[in-house]
Amino acid sequence: MAAETSVKLVIPSRVRLVDLVHSAAEKIAEIAGFSDDEMLNIGLAVREAVINAIKHGNGEDASKEVEILLEVTGRGLRVRIQDGGAGFDPEGTPDPTAEDNLLQTSGRGLLLIRAFVDDVRFNYKQGRGMEVTLEKALKTG
Amino acid sequence: MKSNVRQIGHVSVVDLSGKITIGEGDVALRNAVQEILDAGNQHILLNLEKVSYMDSAGIGELVACYKRAKEKEGSVKLLNPSGKVYDLLSLTKLEEVFDTFKDEKEALVSF
């Protein structure tokens, strides 16, 4: 489905820019018609995906960019986050809610992303890096 | 994020407000708790009533504070997590790790 409204952000891999992307994601979610609580959930999911792209994808190398495409669709919202990293196996990350991992100080980003949107897809493209697509549908009825 | 520390008996109550997120709130939380531990106090109650949300870095820092206090034979407990913060603690199963209270007096006598 063609995007009705789309905004593309391209940022250097700097953690301090995460707030800016979070705010943009919340605003686009508002335009798409999501409730305040869902706006925050979407903002948090995008935030975590961008943090992953900056830290793990691009290794916080500010010369490498993260592209974020926010699209209002007929059904809700789609967000694509592209980094320039070597990719990773999302299924290979430890479960942070397992008893042995509860006291780990990192590793909860994917859990939050998956909890706050309907669909998460990972697509590694050789030579381009990892693209993460998040989708969230508006509730109907 | 802003923090203010009240010393009540042997418990340091840290009133936090804002968001605990990467690069800012997480660092502020780490510094606030470290100052308390460095001053020789190790029983810490984090008042989360005015914290709007945390991200994974903020949640990780909460766990790091818990571990640092534990290393000094102390403890970190939570007071009044807001709706979204409570949801995040539940989602990450950290409600199983942290003692959480709704009433400050009840929290204080638990240390």
Interface residues (C-beta under 8 A of the other chain):
Chain A: V15 R16 V18 D19 D37 L40 L44 R47 E48 I51 P96 T97 L102 L103 Q104 T105 S106 G107 R108 G109 L111 L112 A115
Chain B: T21 I22 G23 Y53 D55 S56 A57 I59 G60 E61 V63 A64 Y66 K67 K84 L88 L91 T92 K93 L94 E96 V97
